[in-house]
Amino acid sequence: MENVAMPVEINAARTGKRVLARVAPAIVRDPVNGLADLGRRAGGRIVRLNLGVLRPYLVTHPDHVQHVMRDNWTNYSRQGMFWQPLGRLLGDSILGDGPGWEASRRILQPLFTPKYVAALAGTIAATVDARIEELNARARSGDPMDAGRTMGAIVNQSVVRVLFGDRISLRDGERLTSAYHTADAAVFSRLLLPFMPYRVPMPGDRAFKTAVATIDEIIFPLIRQVRREPDDGSDVVSALCRSREADGTPREDRRVRDDLVSIYAAASVTTAATLTWTWPLLEAHPEVAAKVYAEIDQVVGDGPALPAHVPELRYTKMVLQEVMRLYPSGWLLPRTVVESETLGGTRLKAGSMVLISPYVTHRLEEVWDRPLEFDPERFSPDRGERRHRYAYFPFGGGAHQCVGKHLFYMDAPLIMAAILSRFRPAALGGRTPAPAATALLRPRGRVGLRLLPAKCPGPGTR
């Protein structure tokens, strides 16, 4: 697709308060959909957001996304003011850039291959089954529950077993989940206004600091315990503590902590968010829900859901793929231009900020048919639909593609199958919620969920 030589420019006042008041009130009120609206209006062209102090470029067309994330990825670093707020949580890790990222990738990538995840799948399935069994009493009472908290608790326990083995208590696992949710929400004001100096207090600063301290209180003692009692365990913390840097020196506790914190966020919080979005979408599309129920009834029956069932849950996987198309957890992927170059007819100067958003690209009419409709069939292998590699990238792409992708495609279908072999979830509220203004894409507010016995009729027939 040939683009205009100059970027579409969203003009604004150039001084502090007036920028917030006048520039992009839609973005301030609703950053996620405000950005998506700008992307749709530009139709795949590069958009320059003229915000006065901050003037990033929004890159949405798959050709351009591929260039930034794969073809010339070394020229677009995961550094700069957008990354600074997250750096206080994630540190120098697999989610960073440069030598630290290279070392983390070298150590962690072998721990998340399909073969390695398959070896842990039995443990994951047993953990999920035991956790969902605990929901029986809640289902019998008919009391509604918070879908986000419930999915977080189930996912958390399975991911904790993969990362930490049996070294962490259920209570500390729940504290981790709570701290991550707090940090995710609290950091967003800094991400929205990344140019604000840290000497200026911002909403959420104190909560973010407390959340990071809670995470450190759990993770650092765990690392020291593994150091004192080394073994050949297959969990990730054991592997990281055994690992060495490229020069042969042992990996420092801080580096191990940073990688654990980053992997936990990628593997746990994002999976829980995807599953939370799934229930209101199924409630709003009973025909899709009925097909999911039928598949799980046929493949899993009364349970338990086993790793051997996952390859047969083809439609369930399609549903998860479509949920991630509409609501990708990592919805905003900032980059900083290292050396000036021209992209799509637009000159990007060194030091410029580039914003990539799967949420926006996944909604472009130039890329997707009926982009705002929930239609899992678009991922059907039988349809033979061909699309650009970077039309769909919920796990990122290129050298920085999320290493937790294979774990997600084992964990999420197992959880869905385990729940739906026992229950028929009924999402409350009557509509799909709007996205929250958080670093990871989560529903705004509480998603109410009531579990009914699986033998009850599904949505649309109750």
N, C-alpha and C positions, 0 to 999 in steps of 0.2 A: 504493500500500500504506500503510495507516494504522499508525503505530507507537505504542508506549506513550509516555506523557508523560515518564517518567524513563528515563535510560539504564540499560542493564544494567551493573552495577558489579562489577568484579573486585577484590575487597578484598585488602588486603595489609598487612603490617607497615609501619611508617612510618619506620624508621630504616635507615641505610646497609646494613650487612651482612645484616640480616634480610630486607631487601627482595630482595636478590639470592638469598638462600637459600630464601625462602618464597613470595615473591609469585607468580612465574610461572616455576617451574623449567622448565616445558616451553618457554617463550619463551627462557630463557637457554640451554638445551641446543640448541634448534632454533628460532631466531627466526622463520623463514619459516613452517614448518608449525604452530608454536605459535600464531602470530597467525591463521593460517587456521582453526585449530580454534576459537578464540574467536569468529571471525566466523561460522562455521557454527552454533555453539551459539546465537548471538544471532539468527540467521535474518533478517538484514537490518536489525535494530534497531541504533541507535547504541550502541556499547560504550564505557564509560569505563574506562580502565585505571588503577586506583588504585595507583600505584607509590610513593606517599609523596612524594618530591621532585618526581616527574614524573607528571602525570595527563592524558595525551592522550586524545582521543576517536577511536575507530576508526569510520570512516564507510564503509559497504560497499554499501548499497542503491543501485541505479542512479539513482533519483530524487534521492537526497541527493548522490551523486557529481556528477551533472549540475549541481546547485545550486552546489556548491563550485567545480567546474572551469569552468563556463560561465556559468550564469545570474547569479551574484553573485561572479564570480571575483576582482574587485578587492578584495573583503573578506577574501580568503584569500591571504595573501602567501607567496612562497617565501623566507621569511626566518625567523630564529629559531635556537634552539640546534641543531636538527637539521641546518640548512644550514651552520652555522659550520665543522664539520670539512671538508665538501666545498668550502667557499669557499677554503680554502688551496690547493686544486688548480684549481678552475674559475674563481675570481676573479669579476670583474664582467662577466658574459657573457650569451649567449643563454639559458643555463640559470638565470639569476638572476631579478631582478625590479626594478621601478622604472624610472627613466630610462635606466639602462645597458642593461637588457633591451630596452626599446623601441627604442633606437638600433641594437642588434645585430640585432633582428628585422627592422627596416627594411632593413638592409644585406644580411642573409643570406638572407631568404626568397626573393628573386628568383633566388638561385643554386641553389635546390633545387626549382624548379618541375618538373612533368613534362616540359615542353619543354626546359628546360636539361639535365636529367638525360639525356633522349633524345639530346641533342647530344653528350654524353660517353660514350654507351653503347658505341660502337665501341671506344673506348680501354679501357673497363672490360672488355669481353669479351676483347680481345686480351691484356690483362694477366692476366686469370684463366686463359685458355687456356695461356699460357706458364708460369705458375706450376704449374698442374696437370700439365703435361707433365713437370715435374721429378719427379713422384711415380712415374713409370714404373719406375725402378730399384728404388725401395723396394717397389713392388708385386711385382716379379719375385722379390725376395728373400724375400717372405712375412713379413718382420719386422713386428711390431706397432708402431704409432705412437701418439702421444698425440693424440687427436682435437682437444682444445682448442688445443694448440700448432699443429697442422696447419691447422685452420680459421682460427686467428688469423693465420697467415702468409699464407694465400691472401687473406683479406679485407683484411688490412693493405695488401698491395701494390696492390690495386685502389683502395682508399680513398685511399691516399697519392698515387696519380696524380691523383685528382680534387682533392684538397686542395692538393698541393704540386707538381704537374706532375712534371718530371724533375729537380727540384732537390734531392731527398733520396736518399741512398744506401740500398741494400737493408739494409745493416748498421744504419744509423740508424733505418730503419723498424722493424726487429726490436727495437732497443733501446726504441723508443717503446712497442711492444706489451708488452714485458716490464715496463717501468716502470708502465704502466697497470694491469696485472694485480697488480703488487705494491701499488700505491696502493689499488686496489679492496679487496684483502683486508686491508691494514693499517689502513684507516680505520674498519673496522666496529666495533671496540671503542669508538671515540668516538661512533659513531652509536647504539650500544646503550646507552651511558651518556652522553648529550650534556650532562648537567648537571655532569660532572666538570671542574674547572678545569684549564687547560692547564699550570699549575705542578705538577700531579700527573702524573708519568709514567704512561703507559698502554702496554700491549702494542701493538706496531706503530708507535708514534710515530716511532722512528728510521728504520724501513724506509720509512714514508710520506714523511718529510722527504727521504730519499735519492732516492726515486722522483720526487718533484716536482722536485728539483734536476736529475736526469737529463733529464726532459722539457724543462726550461728551457734546458739546455745544447744541446739540439737545435733548439728552436723559435726562440729569440731570434736566434741567428746567421743562421738562414734568413730571418727577417723583415728583418734588416739588409742581407742580400744582395739581397733584392727591392727594398729602398729604393734601394740603390746602382745597381741595374740594372733600372729600371722598364721594363715593357712592357705590351702589351695582352693578356696571357695570360688564358685562360679558367679557370685553376685558382683555387681559393678564396683562397689566400694573396695572389695578385696582385690579385684584386678587393678584398680587405680593405685592402691597402696603398694602393690607389688611393682608397678611400672616405674620406668626410669626415663629421664630426659634424654635428648639426643646425645648429650655428652657423657651419658652413663651415670649421672648423679641421681639419687632418689628424688622422686617428685615431692615437692614441698607440700605441707598440709594445706596451705592456702590454695595452691593450684588444684589439689584434689577436691577441696571444698567448692571452688568455683565451678569445676566440671560437674560435680554432683548436683549443685543447685541448678545449673543450666539444664542438665538432662532431666532432672525431676520436673522442671517447668515444662519442657518440651513433651515429656512422656505422660505426665499426669494431668496437669491443669488443662492442656489443650484437648486431651481425650474427653475429659469430663465436660468441657464446654460443648464439644460436638454432640455428645449424647444428650446434653440438656436441651439443645436446639431441636434434637430429633423428635421429642415427644409432642410439642405443640405443632410441628409440621405434620406429623402423622395424624394428629387430631383434626387438623384442617383438611386433610386429604384422605378420607376413609377408604377410598379405592386403593391407594398405595398401602395403607395399613393392612387391609385385608390380604394383599398379596404377600406382605412380610409375614403375617401370622400363618398363612397357609404354608409358606416355605419352611418356617421353623417347626410347625406342627409335623410336617412330613419328614424333615431331616433330623430333628432333635427329639420329637415326641414329648414325653413328660420329663425328659432330662435324665441325667445332667448334661449340660452342653460340654462337649469334649473338643480338643484340638482337631481331631479327625473330621469333625463336622464343618469346620471353617471353610475349606475349599468348596463345599457343597452349598454354602449360603451365598449364592451368587447374587440374588436380588437384594439381600440384606446389604451386601457390599455396595451395590449400586445406589441404594438409599443413602448410605454413609457418604459416598462420593458426592452425591447431589447436595446433601446437607453441607458438606465442606465447600462446595462450589458457592452456595449462597452465603454461608457464614464461616469463612476460613478463620481459624483462631488467630493466626499471625496475619492480621489484616493490613499492617503497614510495615514496610521494609525499607528503611532509609539507607541511603548510601551517600558518600562524599566523593566528588570527582577528584582524582589524583592529578591527572594531566589533562589540559584542555583538549577537547575534540569536538567534532560535529556529529550530531545524532539526529536523524530525521530532518535534516535541514536546519537544525538549531545548534548554535554554538554554545557548548557547555564549558565554562571556564573552570580552571583548577580551583578547588575549594568550594565550588557550588554544591548545593544539596539536591539530591535526586530522591523522590519518593516513589516507590513502587507499591502498589496495593492489589493483592489478589482479589479483594472485595470489589474493587472498581473494574479491573479487567474482566472478572467473571460476570459482570453485568453489562458489558458493551454489546450493543445491537449489531455492531460491525463484526463481532466475533461469535456471538451465540444467537441461536434462534430462540425467541421468546425468553430472554435472559432472566426476567423476574419471576417466571413460573417454576414451580417445584415439579420436576419431571425426571425421576430416576432412570427412565427408559433411555434418556440421552446417553447413558453410559453402558447400554446393552451391547455386548460383543456381537450379537446377532444383527444389530442395526448397521454395523460396519461403518459407523460415523468416523470420519477422519477430521482431526482438528490440529491446529498448530500446537507444538509441544509446550509453548508458553501461553496458550489460551487458558490453561488450567494448571495452577501450581500452588496448591494449598500447603505443600511441604517445602516451599521455596524451590530452588533449582541450582544447577551448576555445582561448583565446588562446595557451596554452602548448603546444599540440600539437607534437610533434617535427617539425622541418623536414626531417629526414632520411628521412621515411617513403617518399617516392618513390624515393630512392636505394636503400633497402632492397629494395623490390619489383623493382628492376632487378638489383641485385647478387646477392641471395640465390638467386633462381631460376637465374641464369646459372651460379653456382658449383655448385649442385646438379646442373644439367643437364650441366655440363662434367665433373664427377666421375662421374656415373652413365652417361654415354655411353662411358666408358672402363672403369669399375670397378664392382664390387659390394662396397660396404663391409660388413664384418662387425664389429659392435660386440662387444667382449669383456666378460665379467663376468656375463652372463646375466640382468641386471635393469636397470631404469632407475635411475640414481643419485639420491640425495637431494640437495636444494639445499644449497649451501655458505652459510655465514654471511658473505656479502660484500655490498657495496653494490649491485652488479649481480648478477642471478640467474645463477649458474653452477653446474655440477655439483660435488658434493663429491668431491674426489679426482680421480684420473686416469681418463679414459675411454679405454680401449684400443680401437684400431681397426686392423683388417687389411684391406688392399685386395686383392680378387681380380679377375682379368680379367672384363670384362662378359659374356663368353660363358659363364662358369660359372653354374650355377643360383643363383638368389637365395635369401634366407633362407627356411627352412622346407622347401626342396627339396634342400639340399646333403647 
